[in-house]
Each structure stands twice: as structure tokens, then as C-alpha cells.
Amino acid sequence: MAHEASDPGQYTVSRRVVDIAVAVCFMIVSGVVIGDSLRVGADWLPDGPQAGYFPFYVGAIMFISSAATAVMALISKTPDNANFVGRDQLWLVLQVLIPSAVFVALIPWLGIYVSAAIFISFFMAWIGKYSPAIIAPVAIGVPLFLFMLFERWFLVPLPKGPLENLLGY
């Protein structure tokens, strides 16, 4: 069971474990698709398919494929135990993943536009090391442009927070 990481301290998780975890996640998602398709109806009626007909079969194919992937990873005589990602690479991914998760978590409370302004500001300051004089117009301008694009021009309402409510939107 040799690991591909040059430094043993760099080992995080094997490709086999990741294959199994992703397959199980896809099986859960496909199970939700199958369940909801059955809820809305997945039969073929004389006048055509019900709303859940095609999603049911897509979910079933997804479930079978994911189950096959998980089984193959579990019973393989030569499992792929190579390192999936080094710690340095994982840190780079987490530098984007964690702030992105915080951004998504803030949307129900602050709305998408204010959350986007905070997200842009954070990344420009932390990763880009830009000055506040550059950050402010971009962090305000991009969400403002997106507000105009979606709310005014496309008439697509996106989640709003207290600031938009205060401004009458």
C-alpha cells in the first residue's frame, strides 16, 4: 500500500475512499430524485409520460452507476490507495471552499447582493491583497450590476435581505 505523496506527512485520503464517498453521495442524490419522481408520478399514461417519468429513469441509471462504482472500489483486488490530494493542495481548495460556504450561508440572512459584496471584498483583500480604494468600487459595483441585471432587466427576483427591504425591494 504505497502512497504517492513524496512526504508521508502530506498524505490525506486515498482515491479509493474518495471514490466510495462520492459514489455514496450520488446514490443519496439519485435516491431523492427517484423518490420525488415516484411522488409526482413516474408512469407512462395514454396521453404521455407523467412529470416524474424521465427523472425516475435518470435517477435509476445514476443510482445503478454509483452503486457499481462503490462496489468496484470496495471489492477491487488492486484498490487505488494512492493519495487523492496532498495537504498543500487541500489547503488551497479549503481557502476557496470555506469562504464560499460562508457566502452561501449568509444569503438567507443578508440577501445575495450584500453577501456577494462581502464575499468579493474578502477575496480581494485576502487573496488579491488589493487596497480598499480598489476593493470598494468592485465589491459595490458588481452586486449593483447584478441587481440591475436580474431584478430590473430580466425580472428575476433573487434572495434579498434587510438592506433591500429597507430600500423598498
C-alpha positions as YAML, in Angstrom:
chain: A
units: angstrom
residues:
- id: 1
  name: MET
  ca: [0.00, 0.00, 0.00]
- id: 2
  name: ALA
  ca: [2.39, 2.69, -1.17]
- id: 3
  name: HIS
  ca: [1.23, 6.28, -1.20]
- id: 4
  name: GLU
  ca: [2.16, 8.65, -4.00]
- id: 5
  name: ALA
  ca: [2.86, 11.57, -1.69]
- id: 6
  name: SER
  ca: [6.59, 12.32, -1.54]
- id: 7
  name: ASP
  ca: [6.29, 13.31, 2.12]
- id: 8
  name: PRO
  ca: [4.33, 10.85, 4.31]
- id: 9
  name: GLY
  ca: [3.03, 13.86, 6.26]
- id: 10
  name: GLN
  ca: [1.34, 15.02, 3.07]
- id: 11
  name: TYR
  ca: [-0.99, 12.01, 2.92]
- id: 12
  name: THR
  ca: [-4.67, 12.92, 3.32]
- id: 13
  name: VAL
  ca: [-7.04, 10.31, 1.94]
- id: 14
  name: SER
  ca: [-6.87, 7.59, -0.69]
- id: 15
  name: ARG
  ca: [-8.53, 7.74, -4.07]
- id: 16
  name: ARG
  ca: [-10.43, 4.58, -3.14]
- id: 17
  name: VAL
  ca: [-12.06, 6.29, -0.14]
- id: 18
  name: VAL
  ca: [-12.96, 9.30, -2.28]
- id: 19
  name: ASP
  ca: [-14.44, 7.04, -4.99]
- id: 20
  name: ILE
  ca: [-16.63, 5.33, -2.40]
- id: 21
  name: ALA
  ca: [-17.68, 8.58, -0.70]
- id: 22
  name: VAL
  ca: [-18.62, 10.27, -3.98]
- id: 23
  name: ALA
  ca: [-20.50, 7.16, -5.16]
- id: 24
  name: VAL
  ca: [-22.49, 7.07, -1.90]
- id: 25
  name: CYS
  ca: [-23.29, 10.79, -2.21]
- id: 26
  name: PHE
  ca: [-24.55, 10.25, -5.76]
- id: 27
  name: MET
  ca: [-26.61, 7.27, -4.59]
- id: 28
  name: ILE
  ca: [-28.26, 9.50, -1.97]
- id: 29
  name: VAL
  ca: [-29.00, 12.23, -4.53]
- id: 30
  name: SER
  ca: [-30.35, 9.71, -7.01]
- id: 31
  name: GLY
  ca: [-32.50, 8.19, -4.25]
- id: 32
  name: VAL
  ca: [-34.02, 11.62, -3.65]
- id: 33
  name: VAL
  ca: [-34.66, 12.01, -7.40]
- id: 34
  name: ILE
  ca: [-36.27, 8.56, -7.59]
- id: 35
  name: GLY
  ca: [-38.42, 9.21, -4.51]
- id: 36
  name: ASP
  ca: [-39.64, 12.57, -5.75]
- id: 37
  name: SER
  ca: [-40.31, 11.15, -9.22]
- id: 38
  name: LEU
  ca: [-42.49, 8.46, -7.69]
- id: 39
  name: ARG
  ca: [-44.25, 11.12, -5.60]
- id: 40
  name: VAL
  ca: [-45.24, 13.15, -8.67]
- id: 41
  name: GLY
  ca: [-45.88, 10.09, -10.84]
- id: 42
  name: ALA
  ca: [-43.43, 8.17, -12.97]
- id: 43
  name: ASP
  ca: [-45.77, 6.19, -15.23]
- id: 44
  name: TRP
  ca: [-46.46, 6.37, -18.91]
- id: 45
  name: LEU
  ca: [-50.13, 7.20, -19.40]
- id: 46
  name: PRO
  ca: [-52.16, 7.02, -22.62]
- id: 47
  name: ASP
  ca: [-51.59, 10.74, -23.16]
- id: 48
  name: GLY
  ca: [-47.83, 10.58, -22.44]
- id: 49
  name: PRO
  ca: [-45.39, 10.46, -19.58]
- id: 50
  name: GLN
  ca: [-46.10, 11.80, -16.13]
- id: 51
  name: ALA
  ca: [-43.84, 14.52, -14.73]
- id: 52
  name: GLY
  ca: [-41.56, 12.07, -12.93]
- id: 53
  name: TYR
  ca: [-41.14, 9.56, -15.76]
- id: 54
  name: PHE
  ca: [-37.83, 10.75, -17.20]
- id: 55
  name: PRO
  ca: [-36.32, 11.93, -13.89]
- id: 56
  name: PHE
  ca: [-37.09, 8.50, -12.43]
- id: 57
  name: TYR
  ca: [-35.06, 6.72, -15.09]
- id: 58
  name: VAL
  ca: [-32.23, 9.26, -14.90]
- id: 59
  name: GLY
  ca: [-32.17, 8.73, -11.12]
- id: 60
  name: ALA
  ca: [-32.27, 4.96, -11.54]
- id: 61
  name: ILE
  ca: [-29.36, 4.99, -14.02]
- id: 62
  name: MET
  ca: [-27.44, 7.31, -11.71]
- id: 63
  name: PHE
  ca: [-28.09, 5.05, -8.73]
- id: 64
  name: ILE
  ca: [-27.05, 1.88, -10.56]
- id: 65
  name: SER
  ca: [-23.87, 3.52, -11.91]
- id: 66
  name: SER
  ca: [-22.95, 4.89, -8.49]
- id: 67
  name: ALA
  ca: [-23.62, 1.56, -6.79]
- id: 68
  name: ALA
  ca: [-21.43, -0.19, -9.36]
- id: 69
  name: THR
  ca: [-18.64, 2.33, -8.73]
- id: 70
  name: ALA
  ca: [-18.88, 1.82, -4.95]
- id: 71
  name: VAL
  ca: [-18.92, -1.98, -5.26]
- id: 72
  name: MET
  ca: [-15.96, -1.98, -7.65]
- id: 73
  name: ALA
  ca: [-13.97, 0.23, -5.27]
- id: 74
  name: LEU
  ca: [-14.87, -1.98, -2.31]
- id: 75
  name: ILE
  ca: [-14.11, -5.38, -3.85]
- id: 76
  name: SER
  ca: [-11.20, -4.50, -6.12]
- id: 77
  name: LYS
  ca: [-8.23, -6.84, -5.80]
- id: 78
  name: THR
  ca: [-5.96, -3.88, -6.60]
- id: 79
  name: PRO
  ca: [-7.58, -0.90, -4.82]
- id: 80
  name: ASP
  ca: [-6.35, 2.58, -5.74]
- id: 81
  name: ASN
  ca: [-4.83, 3.62, -2.43]
- id: 82
  name: ALA
  ca: [-2.80, 6.44, -3.93]
- id: 83
  name: ASN
  ca: [-3.05, 9.79, -2.22]
- id: 84
  name: PHE
  ca: [-6.05, 11.71, -3.56]
- id: 85
  name: VAL
  ca: [-4.71, 15.14, -2.65]
- id: 86
  name: GLY
  ca: [-1.73, 16.48, -0.74]
- id: 87
  name: ARG
  ca: [-2.19, 18.69, 2.32]
- id: 88
  name: ASP
  ca: [-0.88, 21.75, 0.48]
- id: 89
  name: GLN
  ca: [-3.36, 21.18, -2.35]
- id: 90
  name: LEU
  ca: [-6.15, 20.55, 0.14]
- id: 91
  name: TRP
  ca: [-5.38, 23.86, 1.87]
- id: 92
  name: LEU
  ca: [-5.70, 25.68, -1.48]
- id: 93
  name: VAL
  ca: [-9.11, 24.09, -2.02]
- id: 94
  name: LEU
  ca: [-10.25, 24.93, 1.51]
- id: 95
  name: GLN
  ca: [-9.20, 28.56, 1.00]
- id: 96
  name: VAL
  ca: [-11.95, 28.78, -1.60]
- id: 97
  name: LEU
  ca: [-14.43, 26.25, -0.21]
- id: 98
  name: ILE
  ca: [-14.80, 27.69, 3.30]
- id: 99
  name: PRO
  ca: [-15.44, 31.32, 2.25]
- id: 100
  name: SER
  ca: [-17.80, 30.06, -0.46]
- id: 101
  name: ALA
  ca: [-19.77, 28.06, 2.13]
- id: 102
  name: VAL
  ca: [-19.93, 31.14, 4.38]
- id: 103
  name: PHE
  ca: [-21.19, 33.18, 1.39]
- id: 104
  name: VAL
  ca: [-23.97, 30.68, 0.74]
- id: 105
  name: ALA
  ca: [-24.84, 30.52, 4.46]
- id: 106
  name: LEU
  ca: [-25.17, 34.33, 4.64]
- id: 107
  name: ILE
  ca: [-27.62, 34.59, 1.72]
- id: 108
  name: PRO
  ca: [-30.80, 33.77, 3.73]
- id: 109
  name: TRP
  ca: [-29.97, 36.46, 6.30]
- id: 110
  name: LEU
  ca: [-28.27, 39.19, 4.28]
- id: 111
  name: GLY
  ca: [-29.54, 38.50, 0.77]
- id: 112
  name: ILE
  ca: [-27.46, 37.56, -2.23]
- id: 113
  name: TYR
  ca: [-26.29, 41.08, -3.09]
- id: 114
  name: VAL
  ca: [-24.90, 42.06, 0.32]
- id: 115
  name: SER
  ca: [-23.41, 38.58, 0.73]
- id: 116
  name: ALA
  ca: [-21.75, 38.94, -2.67]
- id: 117
  name: ALA
  ca: [-20.29, 42.31, -1.69]
- id: 118
  name: ILE
  ca: [-18.80, 40.79, 1.48]
- id: 119
  name: PHE
  ca: [-17.52, 37.76, -0.46]
- id: 120
  name: ILE
  ca: [-15.87, 39.88, -3.16]
- id: 121
  name: SER
  ca: [-14.35, 42.22, -0.56]
- id: 122
  name: PHE
  ca: [-12.97, 39.33, 1.43]
- id: 123
  name: PHE
  ca: [-11.34, 37.62, -1.54]
- id: 124
  name: MET
  ca: [-9.93, 40.81, -2.99]
- id: 125
  name: ALA
  ca: [-8.36, 41.72, 0.37]
- id: 126
  name: TRP
  ca: [-7.22, 38.26, 1.45]
- id: 127
  name: ILE
  ca: [-6.10, 36.57, -1.75]
- id: 128
  name: GLY
  ca: [-5.58, 39.56, -4.04]
- id: 129
  name: LYS
  ca: [-4.11, 41.91, -1.42]
- id: 130
  name: TYR
  ca: [-5.86, 44.86, -3.11]
- id: 131
  name: SER
  ca: [-6.23, 48.21, -1.40]
- id: 132
  name: PRO
  ca: [-9.61, 49.37, -0.06]
- id: 133
  name: ALA
  ca: [-9.69, 52.01, -2.82]
- id: 134
  name: ILE
  ca: [-9.85, 49.21, -5.41]
- id: 135
  name: ILE
  ca: [-11.97, 46.80, -3.36]
- id: 136
  name: ALA
  ca: [-14.84, 49.21, -2.57]
- id: 137
  name: PRO
  ca: [-15.92, 50.06, -6.14]
- id: 138
  name: VAL
  ca: [-15.67, 46.45, -7.29]
- id: 139
  name: ALA
  ca: [-17.42, 44.99, -4.23]
- id: 140
  name: ILE
  ca: [-20.24, 47.51, -4.56]
- id: 141
  name: GLY
  ca: [-20.34, 47.71, -8.36]
- id: 142
  name: VAL
  ca: [-20.58, 44.00, -9.15]
- id: 143
  name: PRO
  ca: [-23.59, 43.29, -6.86]
- id: 144
  name: LEU
  ca: [-25.22, 46.53, -8.02]
- id: 145
  name: PHE
  ca: [-24.80, 45.49, -11.66]
- id: 146
  name: LEU
  ca: [-26.17, 42.01, -10.86]
- id: 147
  name: PHE
  ca: [-29.12, 43.60, -9.04]
- id: 148
  name: MET
  ca: [-29.94, 45.70, -12.12]
- id: 149
  name: LEU
  ca: [-29.43, 42.73, -14.44]
- id: 150
  name: PHE
  ca: [-31.64, 40.27, -12.56]
- id: 151
  name: GLU
  ca: [-34.17, 42.41, -10.72]
- id: 152
  name: ARG
  ca: [-34.78, 45.15, -13.27]
- id: 153
  name: TRP
  ca: [-33.88, 43.86, -16.72]
- id: 154
  name: PHE
  ca: [-34.57, 40.11, -16.50]
- id: 155
  name: LEU
  ca: [-37.26, 40.48, -13.79]
- id: 156
  name: VAL
  ca: [-35.83, 37.51, -11.90]
- id: 157
  name: PRO
  ca: [-36.09, 38.05, -8.15]
- id: 158
  name: LEU
  ca: [-33.16, 36.74, -6.14]
- id: 159
  name: PRO
  ca: [-32.97, 36.40, -2.34]
- id: 160
  name: LYS
  ca: [-32.93, 39.78, -0.67]
- id: 161
  name: GLY
  ca: [-32.01, 40.79, 2.85]
- id: 162
  name: PRO
  ca: [-32.64, 43.67, 5.25]
- id: 163
  name: LEU
  ca: [-30.83, 46.26, 3.11]
- id: 164
  name: GLU
  ca: [-33.00, 45.63, 0.08]
- id: 165
  name: ASN
  ca: [-36.10, 45.62, 2.29]
- id: 166
  name: LEU
  ca: [-35.01, 48.96, 3.73]
- id: 167
  name: LEU
  ca: [-34.66, 50.32, 0.19]
- id: 168
  name: GLY
  ca: [-38.16, 49.08, -0.75]
- id: 169
  name: TYR
  ca: [-37.34, 45.90, -2.69]
...
